[in-house]
Amino acid sequence: MQRFWTKLDGYILRKFLGTFVYSIALIIVIVIIFDISEKVEDFLKADCTVWQIISEYYLNFVPFFVNLFSPLFTFIAVIFFTSRLAARTEIVAMLSAGISFRRLLRPYLVGATLISITSLILNNYLIPIANKTRLDFEAKYILNKYVYTERDIHRQVAPGVFVYMEHYNNDDNIGTRFTLEKFESKKDGSMELTYKLTAKDIIWDSIRSKWTIRDYVIRRLLPLRDSLQSGKRLDTTFNLSPKDFGRAQMVMETMTAGELDKYIADEKMKGSDNVQLYEIEKHKRLAFPFATFILTLIGVAMSSRKVRGGIGIHIGLGILLSFTFILFMQVFTSFAASGVMPPSVAVWIPNVLFGIICVFLLRRAPK
């Protein structure tokens, strides 16, 4: 009976993970050097210490970058070390010893599984927490101040409850010409206005996490008579906060999987125009780790055959496929963002297409 795990499997797995860690560590060092050279003026102008730059920015920047490109560096790592095995005729020796090509894939799949699980955990839970610190640092010391420019803002904050603001200033968290309306369903299925609040402005109280409404008038539409109530100040809460008026990219990158699901549900209820961006982010967090398996198998199938030209041919083809994958992902993500395709379909199309390529190459791999 054939053993599930052998010394040969351990050897291949060590080569796989070792090459992956080495290659991604090398590119991270290069990226950090370029990033420092690009932002050195911002760092010098910023009122922060070297320790703040390292602990708040770069220590949180590294896991974000590693996870973002882990499928592609997995692919390059597989191409590189498998090509070397093929060039030294080690794969030929393995197949000649009676090891099937399918059996040879086992340590590769174990390595891809470890990287994918790590990526899923980082993507959905750990990196969003790290991003909060990194993005806060960027917003404070690097990026230009963000200004919310939309006008005539309409949101549904609860079933049958709608709010309107003429303008929202994200600098001091003040909304002008505020209106809140409540509708109730009638027996014939139509909606009837029962409550309307109008106010000069509305201010977010960050200490109490409440909205303060100023110079307001409340009109209650009762069956027999209407009632009016006015005042100078009213504290209230509803399903709307300043983060709804922030940079969409920064907001969704700081959300864990559960927070992202809840936010998408809330945004759909509010009728937000940005809900597709959050759905794209949700599906990308799943599609990218899954791509690790497909790119790993493609890498093994491409580089396991000894060819004239050696490692250079394999690496060149590997880089070409890597950039093709990135291009496909960007194109179909743009389709999803523009509403041409559902995010759940568009984000997964590159995996499907490369999955077909994977099956074709595996069938042509040396047996």
BELQUI-V94024 format. One record per backbone hydrogen bond with DSSP energy under -0.5 kcal/mol. CO is the residue of the C=O (numbers start at 0). NH is the residue of the N-H. E is the energy in kcal/mol with one decimal. If there is no record, write none. Layout:
# BELQUI-V94024
co=[CO,CO]
nh=[NH,NH]
e=[E,E]
This chain:
# BELQUI-V94024
co=[5,6,7,8,9,10,11,12,13,14,15,16,17,18,19,20,21,22,23,24,25,26,27,28,29,30,31,32,33,34,35,38,39,40,41,45,48,49,50,51,51,52,52,53,56,57,58,59,60,61,62,63,64,65,66,68,69,70,71,72,73,74,75,76,77,78,79,80,81,82,83,84,84,85,88,89,90,91,92,93,94,97,99,100,101,102,104,105,106,107,108,109,110,111,112,113,114,115,116,117,118,119,120,120,121,123,124,125,126,127,128,129,130,131,132,133,134,135,136,137,137,146,149,152,154,154,157,159,160,160,161,162,163,164,165,166,167,168,168,172,173,174,175,175,177,178,179,180,181,181,183,185,189,191,193,194,195,196,197,198,199,200,201,202,202,203,204,204,209,210,210,211,212,213,213,214,215,216,217,217,218,218,219,219,224,226,228,230,231,233,235,237,240,241,242,246,247,248,249,250,251,255,256,257,258,259,260,261,262,263,264,265,266,266,269,271,273,273,274,275,276,277,278,279,280,281,282,282,283,285,286,287,288,288,289,289,290,291,292,293,294,295,296,297,298,299,306,308,309,309,310,311,312,313,314,315,316,317,318,319,320,321,322,323,324,325,326,327,328,329,330,331,332,333,334,334,335,341,341,342,344,345,345,347,348,349,350,351,352,353,354,355,356,357,358,359,360,361]
nh=[9,10,11,12,13,14,15,16,17,18,19,20,21,22,23,24,25,26,27,28,29,30,31,32,33,34,35,36,37,38,39,42,43,44,45,47,52,53,54,55,56,56,57,58,60,61,62,63,64,65,66,67,68,69,69,72,73,74,75,76,77,78,79,80,81,82,83,84,85,86,87,89,90,88,92,93,94,95,96,98,97,99,103,104,104,105,108,109,110,111,112,113,114,115,116,117,118,119,120,121,122,123,124,125,126,256,128,129,130,131,132,133,134,135,136,137,138,139,140,141,142,148,167,164,156,162,160,182,156,157,180,154,178,152,151,175,169,172,173,203,168,201,165,166,198,163,196,161,193,194,191,188,185,183,220,181,218,179,216,177,176,213,174,204,211,205,208,209,204,212,235,202,233,199,200,199,230,197,219,228,195,220,221,226,221,219,217,215,214,212,210,239,243,244,245,250,251,252,253,253,254,259,260,261,262,263,264,265,266,267,268,269,270,271,155,274,276,277,278,279,280,281,282,283,284,285,285,286,287,289,290,291,291,292,292,293,294,295,296,297,298,299,300,301,302,303,309,311,312,313,314,315,316,317,318,319,320,321,322,323,324,325,326,327,328,329,330,331,332,333,334,335,336,337,339,340,338,344,345,346,348,348,349,351,352,353,354,355,356,357,358,359,360,361,362,363,364,364]
e=[-2.0,-2.3,-2.4,-2.7,-2.4,-2.1,-2.6,-2.8,-2.5,-2.3,-2.1,-2.8,-2.4,-2.7,-2.3,-2.2,-2.1,-2.0,-1.8,-2.0,-1.8,-2.6,-2.9,-2.1,-2.3,-2.7,-2.8,-2.2,-1.8,-2.1,-1.1,-2.4,-2.2,-2.1,-1.8,-1.6,-1.8,-2.2,-3.2,-2.4,-0.7,-0.9,-2.0,-2.6,-1.6,-2.2,-0.6,-0.8,-2.3,-2.8,-2.3,-1.8,-1.7,-0.5,-0.5,-2.4,-2.1,-1.9,-2.3,-2.4,-2.4,-2.5,-2.5,-2.3,-2.1,-1.8,-1.4,-1.8,-2.6,-2.8,-1.7,-2.5,-0.7,-1.7,-1.6,-2.1,-2.6,-2.4,-1.4,-1.8,-1.3,-0.6,-2.0,-1.0,-0.5,-1.3,-2.5,-2.3,-2.3,-2.7,-2.3,-2.3,-2.2,-2.6,-2.7,-2.0,-2.4,-2.6,-2.3,-2.6,-3.3,-2.2,-1.8,-1.6,-2.7,-2.2,-0.7,-2.0,-3.1,-1.1,-0.9,-2.1,-3.4,-1.7,-1.9,-2.3,-2.8,-1.8,-2.7,-2.1,-2.9,-0.5,-0.6,-1.9,-0.6,-3.0,-2.7,-3.0,-1.5,-1.2,-3.0,-2.1,-2.3,-2.8,-2.4,-2.5,-0.7,-1.1,-1.4,-2.1,-2.9,-2.5,-2.3,-0.8,-2.5,-2.5,-3.1,-2.7,-2.6,-1.3,-2.7,-2.0,-3.1,-2.6,-1.8,-2.5,-3.1,-2.7,-2.6,-1.1,-2.9,-2.2,-3.0,-0.5,-3.4,-0.9,-1.4,-1.4,-3.7,-0.6,-2.6,-2.7,-1.9,-1.3,-1.0,-1.1,-1.9,-2.5,-0.5,-2.2,-2.3,-0.6,-1.1,-2.2,-0.8,-2.5,-4.1,-1.7,-1.6,-3.5,-2.9,-2.9,-2.0,-2.0,-1.4,-2.5,-2.4,-1.5,-0.6,-1.0,-1.2,-2.7,-2.2,-2.2,-2.4,-2.4,-2.1,-2.3,-2.9,-2.3,-1.7,-2.0,-1.1,-2.4,-0.9,-0.6,-0.8,-1.1,-1.9,-2.4,-1.9,-2.1,-2.2,-2.4,-1.7,-0.5,-0.6,-2.9,-2.3,-1.4,-1.8,-0.7,-1.0,-0.5,-1.0,-1.1,-2.8,-2.0,-2.3,-2.3,-2.3,-2.2,-2.5,-2.4,-2.1,-1.5,-1.8,-0.8,-0.7,-1.1,-2.8,-2.4,-2.4,-2.5,-2.7,-2.1,-2.5,-2.2,-2.4,-1.9,-2.5,-2.2,-2.5,-2.6,-2.4,-2.4,-2.6,-2.5,-1.8,-1.9,-1.7,-1.9,-2.5,-1.9,-1.9,-1.1,-1.0,-1.4,-2.7,-2.0,-1.0,-0.6,-0.6,-2.0,-2.9,-2.6,-1.8,-1.8,-1.8,-2.3,-2.2,-2.1,-2.5,-2.5,-1.7,-0.9,-0.7,-0.6]
